[in-house]
Amino acid sequence: QLGEFRFTPEQGKHWFDQLLALVKIAEGLPAPKETMIESDWNEKARRGNLRTGWIVGIVVGALVVIPGCIVIMTVLALLYFEGAL
């Protein structure tokens, strides 16, 4: 069913008009009375001082890169033994 969805110019105009209405509402809101204080975590994340980059890299490597290499090597081995390479 999702593959049958067709985006029409009328729908695009409707969505754009609704987005503009939302922007106008947001611009009409008063400024915040209190300013938020940045937490230590937010400050470290903004500065890039968190070690999460390493953690994310290790997780991505373990879940994507290593299995990807195994799949590629398996496909190449199968192609080689089938005589396609």
DSSP file (Angstrom, degrees, kcal/mol; ACC not computed):
  #  RESIDUE AA STRUCTURE BP1 BP2  ACC     N-H-->O    O-->H-N    N-H-->O    O-->H-N    TCO  KAPPA ALPHA  PHI   PSI    X-CA   Y-CA   Z-CA
    1    1 A Q    >         0   0    0      0, 0.0     3,-0.9     0, 0.0     4,-0.3   0.000 360.0 360.0 360.0 -38.2    0.0    0.0    0.0
    2    2 A L  G >   +     0   0    0      1,-0.3     3,-1.2     2,-0.2     0, 0.0   0.848 360.0  57.3 -66.8 -32.2    2.8    2.4    0.8
    3    3 A G  G 3  S+     0   0    0      1,-0.2    -1,-0.3     3,-0.0     0, 0.0   0.700 100.3  59.2 -70.0 -18.5    4.3    1.8   -2.6
    4    4 A E  G <  S+     0   0    0     -3,-0.9    -1,-0.2     2,-0.1    -2,-0.2   0.527  78.2 116.5 -86.9  -6.3    1.0    3.0   -4.2
    5    5 A F    <   -     0   0    0     -3,-1.2     2,-0.5    -4,-0.3    -3,-0.0  -0.437  47.0-165.9 -68.1 131.2    1.2    6.4   -2.6
    6    6 A R        -     0   0    0     -2,-0.2     2,-0.6     2,-0.0    -2,-0.1  -0.982  14.0-139.6-121.5 125.8    1.4    9.2   -5.1
    7    7 A F        -     0   0    0     -2,-0.5    -2,-0.0     4,-0.0     3,-0.0  -0.733  23.1-160.5 -85.6 120.3    2.4   12.7   -3.9
    8    8 A T     >  -     0   0    0     -2,-0.6     4,-2.1     1,-0.1     3,-0.2  -0.660  28.9-117.8-101.2 157.2    0.3   15.3   -5.8
    9    9 A P  H  > S+     0   0    0      0, 0.0     4,-2.4     0, 0.0     5,-0.2   0.845 116.2  57.4 -59.5 -32.8    1.1   19.0   -6.2
   10   10 A E  H  > S+     0   0    0      2,-0.2     4,-2.3     1,-0.2     5,-0.1   0.906 106.4  48.3 -65.1 -40.3   -2.1   19.8   -4.3
   11   11 A Q  H  > S+     0   0    0      2,-0.2     4,-2.8     1,-0.2     5,-0.2   0.909 110.7  51.6 -65.1 -41.4   -0.9   17.8   -1.3
   12   12 A G  H  X S+     0   0    0     -4,-2.1     4,-2.4     1,-0.2    -2,-0.2   0.914 110.8  47.3 -61.7 -42.7    2.5   19.6   -1.5
   13   13 A K  H  X S+     0   0    0     -4,-2.4     4,-2.7     2,-0.2    -1,-0.2   0.906 112.2  50.5 -64.9 -41.0    0.8   23.0   -1.5
   14   14 A H  H  X S+     0   0    0     -4,-2.3     4,-2.3     2,-0.2    -2,-0.2   0.937 112.4  46.2 -62.0 -46.6   -1.5   21.9    1.4
   15   15 A W  H  X S+     0   0    0     -4,-2.8     4,-2.3     1,-0.2    -2,-0.2   0.903 113.4  49.6 -63.3 -41.0    1.5   20.7    3.5
   16   16 A F  H  X S+     0   0    0     -4,-2.4     4,-2.5    -5,-0.2    -2,-0.2   0.917 110.6  49.6 -64.2 -43.4    3.5   23.9    2.7
   17   17 A D  H  X S+     0   0    0     -4,-2.7     4,-2.1     1,-0.2    -1,-0.2   0.897 111.3  49.5 -62.2 -40.2    0.6   26.1    3.7
   18   18 A Q  H  X S+     0   0    0     -4,-2.3     4,-2.0     2,-0.2    -1,-0.2   0.884 110.0  51.2 -66.6 -38.0    0.2   24.2    6.9
   19   19 A L  H  X S+     0   0    0     -4,-2.3     4,-2.2     2,-0.2    -2,-0.2   0.903 109.2  50.4 -64.7 -41.8    3.9   24.5    7.6
   20   20 A L  H  X S+     0   0    0     -4,-2.5     4,-2.3     2,-0.2    -2,-0.2   0.892 108.6  52.4 -63.0 -39.1    3.7   28.3    7.0
   21   21 A A  H  X S+     0   0    0     -4,-2.1     4,-2.0     1,-0.2    -1,-0.2   0.899 109.3  50.0 -62.6 -40.1    0.8   28.5    9.4
   22   22 A L  H  X S+     0   0    0     -4,-2.0     4,-2.5     2,-0.2    -2,-0.2   0.894 109.2  51.4 -64.6 -40.5    2.9   26.7   12.0
   23   23 A V  H  X S+     0   0    0     -4,-2.2     4,-2.6     2,-0.2    -2,-0.2   0.914 108.9  50.9 -62.6 -43.3    5.8   29.1   11.5
   24   24 A K  H  X S+     0   0    0     -4,-2.3     4,-1.3     2,-0.2    -1,-0.2   0.893 110.8  48.8 -62.7 -39.6    3.5   32.1   11.9
   25   25 A I  H  X S+     0   0    0     -4,-2.0     4,-0.6     2,-0.2     3,-0.3   0.934 112.2  48.6 -63.6 -45.6    2.2   30.6   15.2
   26   26 A A  H >< S+     0   0    0     -4,-2.5     3,-0.9     1,-0.2    -2,-0.2   0.885 109.6  51.7 -63.5 -39.2    5.7   30.0   16.4
   27   27 A E  H 3< S+     0   0    0     -4,-2.6    -1,-0.2     1,-0.2    -2,-0.2   0.788 106.6  55.6 -68.5 -25.7    6.8   33.5   15.6
   28   28 A G  H 3< S+     0   0    0     -4,-1.3    -1,-0.2    -3,-0.3    -2,-0.2   0.567  85.1 103.7 -83.1  -8.6    3.9   34.9   17.5
   29   29 A L  S << S-     0   0    0     -3,-0.9    -3,-0.0    -4,-0.6     2,-0.0  -0.431  79.6-106.2 -73.0 147.9    4.8   33.1   20.7
   30   30 A P        -     0   0    0      0, 0.0    -1,-0.1     0, 0.0     3,-0.1  -0.314  40.6 -93.9 -70.1 158.0    6.4   35.2   23.5
   31   31 A A        -     0   0    0      1,-0.1     3,-0.0     2,-0.1     0, 0.0  -0.356  54.1 -86.6 -66.5 151.6   10.1   34.8   24.2
   32   32 A P        -     0   0    0      0, 0.0    -1,-0.1     0, 0.0     3,-0.0  -0.320  28.6-149.6 -60.2 140.8   11.0   32.3   27.0
   33   33 A K  S    S+     0   0    0      1,-0.1     2,-0.4    -3,-0.1    -2,-0.1   0.784  83.4  43.0 -81.7 -29.1   10.9   33.8   30.5
   34   34 A E  S    S-     0   0    0     -3,-0.0     2,-0.4     0, 0.0    -1,-0.1  -0.929  77.6-139.5-118.0 141.7   13.6   31.5   31.7
   35   35 A T        -     0   0    0     -2,-0.4     2,-0.2    -3,-0.0    -2,-0.0  -0.801  25.0-118.9 -96.8 143.2   16.7   30.5   30.0
   36   36 A M        -     0   0    0     -2,-0.4     2,-0.5     1,-0.0    -1,-0.0  -0.545  19.7-130.8 -80.0 144.4   17.8   26.9   30.2
   37   37 A I        -     0   0    0     -2,-0.2     2,-0.3     1,-0.0    -1,-0.0  -0.831  25.3-119.4 -95.3 129.6   21.2   26.1   31.8
   38   38 A E        -     0   0    0     -2,-0.5     2,-0.0     1,-0.1    -1,-0.0  -0.493  27.7-131.9 -70.9 131.1   23.3   23.8   29.7
   39   39 A S     >  -     0   0    0     -2,-0.3     4,-2.4     1,-0.1     5,-0.2  -0.302  22.6-108.2 -76.7 166.2   24.1   20.6   31.5
   40   40 A D  H  > S+     0   0    0      1,-0.2     4,-2.5     2,-0.2     5,-0.2   0.886 120.3  53.3 -61.3 -38.6   27.6   19.2   31.7
   41   41 A W  H  > S+     0   0    0      2,-0.2     4,-2.5     1,-0.2    -1,-0.2   0.921 109.2  47.8 -64.1 -43.9   26.6   16.4   29.2
   42   42 A N  H  > S+     0   0    0      2,-0.2     4,-2.7     1,-0.2    -1,-0.2   0.915 112.1  49.5 -63.9 -42.2   25.3   18.9   26.7
   43   43 A E  H  X S+     0   0    0     -4,-2.4     4,-2.3     1,-0.2    -1,-0.2   0.923 112.5  47.0 -63.6 -43.4   28.4   21.0   26.9
   44   44 A K  H  X>S+     0   0    0     -4,-2.5     5,-2.8     1,-0.2     4,-1.1   0.900 113.1  49.1 -65.4 -39.3   30.7   18.0   26.5
   45   45 A A  H  <5S+     0   0    0     -4,-2.5    -2,-0.2     3,-0.2    -1,-0.2   0.908 111.2  49.5 -65.9 -41.2   28.6   16.8   23.5
   46   46 A R  H  <5S+     0   0    0     -4,-2.7    -2,-0.2     1,-0.2    -1,-0.2   0.890 115.4  43.5 -64.8 -39.0   28.7   20.2   21.9
   47   47 A R  H  <5S-     0   0    0     -4,-2.3    -1,-0.2    -5,-0.2    -2,-0.2   0.636 112.4-119.9 -80.6 -14.1   32.4   20.5   22.4
   48   48 A G  T  <5S+     0   0    0     -4,-1.1    -3,-0.2    -3,-0.2    -4,-0.1   0.752  72.6 131.5  81.5  24.1   33.0   16.9   21.2
   49   49 A N      < +     0   0    0     -5,-2.8    -4,-0.2    -6,-0.2     2,-0.2   0.447  39.1 103.4 -90.2   0.3   34.6   15.9   24.5
   50   50 A L  S >  S-     0   0    0     -6,-0.7     3,-0.6     1,-0.1     4,-0.2  -0.509  70.0-138.0 -81.6 151.9   32.5   12.8   25.0
   51   51 A R  T >> S+     0   0    0      1,-0.2     4,-1.7    -2,-0.2     3,-0.6   0.310  80.0 103.4 -88.0  10.2   34.0    9.4   24.3
   52   52 A T  H 3>  +     0   0    0      1,-0.2     4,-3.3     2,-0.2     5,-0.3   0.795  69.0  66.4 -65.1 -26.2   30.7    8.4   22.6
   53   53 A G  H <> S+     0   0    0     -3,-0.6     4,-2.2     1,-0.2    -1,-0.2   0.918 104.4  43.9 -59.5 -42.9   32.4    8.8   19.2
   54   54 A W  H <> S+     0   0    0     -3,-0.6     4,-2.4     2,-0.2    -1,-0.2   0.906 114.1  50.1 -66.9 -41.9   34.7    5.9   20.0
   55   55 A I  H  X S+     0   0    0     -4,-1.7     4,-2.6     2,-0.2    -2,-0.2   0.935 111.8  47.3 -63.7 -45.9   31.9    3.8   21.3
   56   56 A V  H  X S+     0   0    0     -4,-3.3     4,-2.9     1,-0.2     5,-0.3   0.911 111.4  52.1 -61.7 -42.2   29.7    4.5   18.3
   57   57 A G  H  X S+     0   0    0     -4,-2.2     4,-2.3    -5,-0.3    -1,-0.2   0.898 110.8  46.8 -61.0 -41.5   32.6    3.6   16.0
   58   58 A I  H  X S+     0   0    0     -4,-2.4     4,-2.6     2,-0.2    -2,-0.2   0.920 113.8  47.8 -67.1 -43.6   33.2    0.3   17.8
   59   59 A V  H  X S+     0   0    0     -4,-2.6     4,-2.6     2,-0.2     5,-0.3   0.929 113.5  47.2 -64.4 -45.0   29.6   -0.6   17.7
   60   60 A V  H  X>S+     0   0    0     -4,-2.9     4,-2.6     1,-0.2     5,-1.4   0.916 113.3  49.6 -62.7 -42.3   29.2    0.3   14.0
   61   61 A G  I  <>S+     0   0    0     -4,-2.3     5,-2.5    -5,-0.3    -1,-0.2   0.916 114.2  44.5 -62.0 -42.4   32.4   -1.6   13.3
   62   62 A A  I  <5S+     0   0    0     -4,-2.6    -2,-0.2     1,-0.2    -1,-0.2   0.874 123.0  35.0 -70.9 -36.7   31.2   -4.7   15.2
   63   63 A L  I  <5S+     0   0    0     -4,-2.6    -2,-0.2    -5,-0.2    -1,-0.2   0.720 134.4  14.9 -92.7 -22.2   27.6   -4.6   13.8
   64   64 A V  I  X5S+     0   0    0     -4,-2.6     4,-2.1    -5,-0.3    -3,-0.2   0.777 122.3  43.8-118.5 -55.6   28.2   -3.4   10.2
   65   65 A V  I  ><S+     0   0    0     -5,-1.4     4,-2.5     2,-0.2     5,-0.2   0.937 114.2  45.9 -68.1 -49.1   31.8   -3.5    9.0
   66   66 A I  H  ><S+     0   0    0     -5,-2.5     4,-2.1     1,-0.2    -1,-0.2   0.953 117.1  43.0 -63.7 -51.1   32.8   -7.0   10.3
   67   67 A P  H  > S+     0   0    0      0, 0.0     4,-2.6     0, 0.0    -1,-0.2   0.886 112.8  55.6 -61.6 -34.4   29.7   -8.8    9.1
   68   68 A G  H  X S+     0   0    0     -4,-2.1     4,-2.5     1,-0.2    -2,-0.2   0.919 107.7  47.7 -61.7 -43.0   29.9   -6.9    5.8
   69   69 A C  H  X S+     0   0    0     -4,-2.5     4,-2.6     2,-0.2    -1,-0.2   0.894 110.8  51.8 -64.3 -39.4   33.4   -8.1    5.2
   70   70 A I  H  X S+     0   0    0     -4,-2.1     4,-2.3     2,-0.2    -2,-0.2   0.920 110.8  48.0 -63.5 -42.7   32.4  -11.7    6.0
   71   71 A V  H  X S+     0   0    0     -4,-2.6     4,-2.7     2,-0.2     5,-0.2   0.930 112.4  48.5 -63.3 -45.6   29.5  -11.5    3.5
   72   72 A I  H  X S+     0   0    0     -4,-2.5     4,-2.6     1,-0.2    -2,-0.2   0.922 112.3  48.2 -62.0 -44.1   31.8  -10.0    0.8
   73   73 A M  H  X S+     0   0    0     -4,-2.6     4,-2.3     2,-0.2    -1,-0.2   0.884 111.8  50.5 -64.9 -37.2   34.4  -12.7    1.4
   74   74 A T  H  X S+     0   0    0     -4,-2.3     4,-2.7    -5,-0.2    -2,-0.2   0.932 111.4  47.4 -65.2 -45.6   31.8  -15.4    1.3
   75   75 A V  H  X S+     0   0    0     -4,-2.7     4,-2.6     1,-0.2    -2,-0.2   0.921 113.1  48.6 -62.5 -43.8   30.3  -14.1   -1.9
   76   76 A L  H  X S+     0   0    0     -4,-2.6     4,-2.4    -5,-0.2    -1,-0.2   0.901 111.6  49.7 -63.2 -39.8   33.8  -13.9   -3.5
   77   77 A A  H  X S+     0   0    0     -4,-2.3     4,-2.7     2,-0.2     5,-0.2   0.923 111.8  48.2 -65.1 -43.3   34.6  -17.4   -2.4
   78   78 A L  H  X S+     0   0    0     -4,-2.7     4,-1.7     1,-0.2     6,-0.2   0.919 112.8  48.2 -62.8 -43.2   31.4  -18.8   -3.8
   79   79 A L  H  <>S+     0   0    0     -4,-2.6     5,-2.2     2,-0.2     6,-1.1   0.887 112.4  49.9 -63.3 -38.5   32.0  -17.0   -7.1
   80   80 A Y  H ><5S+     0   0    0     -4,-2.4     3,-1.0     4,-0.2    -2,-0.2   0.934 112.9  44.6 -65.6 -46.5   35.5  -18.3   -7.2
   81   81 A F  H 3<5S+     0   0    0     -4,-2.7    -1,-0.2     1,-0.3    -2,-0.2   0.741 110.3  55.2 -74.4 -21.4   34.6  -21.9   -6.6
   82   82 A E  T 3<5S-     0   0    0     -4,-1.7    -1,-0.3    -5,-0.2    -2,-0.2   0.541 117.0-114.8 -83.5  -7.5   31.7  -21.7   -9.0
   83   83 A G  T < 5S+     0   0    0     -3,-1.0    -3,-0.2    -4,-0.5    -2,-0.1   0.568  83.8 120.2  87.3  10.2   34.2  -20.5  -11.7
   84   84 A A      <       0   0    0     -5,-2.2    -4,-0.2    -6,-0.2    -5,-0.1   0.710 360.0 360.0 -79.9 -18.8   32.7  -17.1  -12.1
   85   85 A L              0   0    0     -6,-1.1    -1,-0.2    -5,-0.1    -5,-0.2   0.395 360.0 360.0-110.4 360.0   36.0  -15.4  -11.1
